[in-house]
Structure formats: C-alpha cells, structure tokens
Amino acid sequence: MKDNDKRIGFTTSIPVEVIFAAGFIPLDLNNIFINHLQKEKLVEFAEEAGFPRNTCSWIKGIYSTALKLKMKRVIGVTQGDCSNTHALMETWQLRGIEVIPFSYPYGRDEKQLKYEISKLIEYFGTTWAEVKKVKQRLDKIRSLLIRLDELTWKEGRISGFINHLYLVASSDFNGSFEQFEEKLTRFLDIAKKSPKINAGMSLPRIAYIGVPPIFSDFYLFLEGLGVHVVYNEIQRQFSMPYLKQDITEQYSSFSYPYGAFFRLKDIKKELKRRKIDGVIHYTQSFCFRQIEDLIFRHEIDMPFLSIEGDRPGNLDARTKLRIESFVEMLYERKQKRS
Ligand code: SF4
C-alpha cells in the first residue's frame, strides 16, 4: 500500500470481512451519498463533470462521493451489480483513484466466487483464517439484525423505515462493526418493549422490493398512510441473514447479484412467511433493472405497484397519488376479507 489511508470505498456489497480482517475501513459509497445533506449537489457535480443527464443518479452520486471524500481506493463490482460500473470505474481512474475489481460470477459458480474472494484477500494482505475470524464476529451482529427483522415482521414493534435504515447500513456497518453493534444492541433493548404497530393485523402489510429508494420521504409517506412495511427485500439481503459456516457459501446465497429468478425464490418465500398484502417494486430511472419489473409483475400473484425514482429528494405528486390509491385498494381488500 502506498499510503496510510485506511478507507476503502465500494460500489455495492462486497465481502467486508476481508476489508475488516486486513485492518481497513469499508465504506459503502451509496450509503454516504444518500445520507449526505447535499445529495442533489453531488448529482449535479457529476453532471458538470460530464455525466449524461440520462444516467442513474446513484451512479452520479457515488462518483462524486468518492471524489469529495478524496478516496484513494474503491472496490468496483464489475459483475452482478450495475451495467454502468465499468465506465464509472474508468472515470474514477481518470481522477487518480485506484480501482480494485470484484465480481459475482454469473450462475453463482462457487469455485469462481472463492477465487474472487482470494484475490481480495491477496490484495489486502490478509489470510483466510483472519477472514474467518471476522466472519464469526460479524455473524453475531447479523444474528442481531435477524432479531431486528423479526421484531418488525413477526412482532410488529419496529417500523419499516427503521428496519430499512439498520439493514441498509449493514453493508459496511458504517465503517465500524463494534460501534454498529453497540448502537443496535441498545436499540433492540428499547424496541422489544415498544408497543405493537399493527396489533390485530388490521393495517395492510407491505413488501418493498428493489434497490433502496432514492426518495427521502418514501417510508414516512407510505407508513403515514397507515400501512406497515414488513419486508425490505434488498436491504435484508445486504444484512446477509443466512449465517452460513463458509464465507463463499454466504456470498453465493446473497441474492442481489444473481438475477431476478434467484431473487424471486427469496421474495416468494418471504411474501408468504410475512403474510404480505401488497408489493411495491421500486426501480431507478435509467437502470437496467427496470426491465426486470415485467418479470416480477408476471411472477408475483398479489397486488403490485411499480414506482420509479430519478433524482434524490422527496416523492413527486404523481407517485404520492399512485401510492395513496394502492393503499386504499389494499384497505378495501382487507375489509372485504374480514
Ligand atoms: S440503480 Fe441500477 S443503474 Fe443505478 S447504480 Fe443501481 S444497478 Fe446501477
């Protein structure tokens, strides 16, 4: 390593165990971007640098985030995440950022995935044994996140918004798993004694599928209409709720990089287990994943609403109206059934 900067940015979930084991600080650039007070400005900054208007705002946001944070190294996920990542990596290289490639092999080939993880281990100068130790440590926190998720869907004591916040943050544990664990433990102590949000199951139970929303007020608006979001699909995947013994097995169970049909296996199981009344599928403007909306619509046999977000900020009036009508319809269905 040429310098002492310990921060390692990344473009989507990667085996963070390797980064922690080597004594570095993993930072999910998506989380930093979306929590930034001037996220709109970060998108504009990328456009001023030459990014086209019709490129996904997450790409523009994380491009600028890495530059503003003066990141020295970023791990770019070249397969299994985003069709824009290759070009994004080149734009970072142009600005002097070292880019380390990582890929989730097509078809979930475990041999290939193990090779990808071993390349990271070699790059960061750690060992499989050290990585295993960190994995066992992180699995304790992942068990707490499973508890958080159960307190949401099974016991109804946590809102979908708070569930989203914790699960999405577990992609990098905010750079410090010790601090993350401390905060989460304190929160769970309070949450398990909190009153139930949906006692009697009278409120419609919603599943949110797709990448995390770029809207700031999505959960507040939706749950403000009197529904409970009890499943955040991709965010839950970021928390790796599988507790597999082997790290390769863990990352081949991670559904996000492996296409719509593999994701559907997890989605269908959870829709049933969580007694979902309706599904909201979020897609991002200019994202290839928008095409997959037709697969989810075809395969999911229950009330389904597709929404689309473009730039960071609050929900637009039209999307609000569509969400309101959807919730109204769910209430009517629920009333008819009871
Ligand atoms: S939303 Fe789609 S286009 Fe945007 S970064 Fe994610 S995968 Fe890429």
Boltz pocket constraint, residues with backbone or C-beta under 6 A from the ligand:
constraints:
  - pocket:
      binder: B
      contacts: [[A, 56], [A, 57], [A, 58], [A, 59], [A, 81], [A, 82], [A, 83], [A, 84], [A, 211], [A, 284], [A, 285], [A, 286], [A, 287], [A, 288], [A, 289]]
      max_distance: 6.0
